[in-house]
Amino acid sequence: MRKVLPLSRIGEMEPDMDARVLRYIHEGQIEAFEGFEDFDLIAFDWYDVRSERTAASQMLLYLDREDLFVFCEDEAALGAAQGVFRVLEEEGIITNQQALCHFFTQLLRGDMDHLDRLEAEVNDGETDVLSGAHGDYLERIIAWRGELLRLKRYYEQLDSIFDELSMNDNGLMDRQSVRQFTNLGYRMTRYLNAVQSLRESVAQLREAYQSQLSIQQNDLMKIFTVVTAVFLPLSLLAGWYGMNFANMPELRWKYGYPAVILVSAAVVIGLLWYFKRKKWL
């Protein structure tokens, strides 16, 4: 028998499950995988990478020699599990062991495409940041880091589950199912490697973004320094002529005021030429 039910209705299946299942759940002892002599109990936080939804939903799977039950925490997980089971019925999956393999395979369908899109976005972001087009990339970097962390936790759970299922300590799996779970374990390793690579790329992108901000700040400080250096001689002249000395020769000369203007302009032009020659502007 196979069923998909909300987690709140798990008590309805008590007659068809081992008595230890509900006790383990109520005592909070359930881990990602619990293998017993006659049944397996699997729990993981499902994450839908094909939607904008970022919240994870718990799924609890019970497998024995006759039954496969899936209990879902919320409507999103319930809809995903029911959709997978409809596909299993259409494909005519006979045994529960094979159904469990195909269940995880269907859940992971499209994940590599999602990772490829993330990689393309990160690469485009790196190009834009290095070219100076910053925009809102700090928010995008934070979003990428959050997404990759969720994927890392999700795939680590599944990787541990597939390893345990492929070991098949209680003999519930047939040989074909063991091979399939071994292959799923290899797939999780590739996914985790891809996620780790993307996390490193995002970390490098963040450093590049901060470097670009530092360069911009340095350019701004350079402009302020140049402006200060240009107007410092003018401030000196203004302070000099602001003193009340009636015997200053320049005040008795009819060209004194125009001369001061010319000297000030010459100082400004000379300093700007010097800064330009030194490539400070």
LINZIHU-V515338 format. One record per helix or strand of 3 or more residues. SS is the DSSP state (H for helix, E for strand). FROM is the first residue (numbers start at 0). LEN is the number of residues. Records with the same first field share a line. If there is no record, write none. Layout:
# LINZIHU-V515338
SS = FROM-LEN + FROM-LEN
This chain:
# LINZIHU-V515338
E = 1-5 + 32-3 + 38-8 + 56-8 + 67-5
H = 6-10 + 18-8 + 74-17 + 95-12 + 110-20 + 136-31 + 174-67 + 248-4 + 255-22
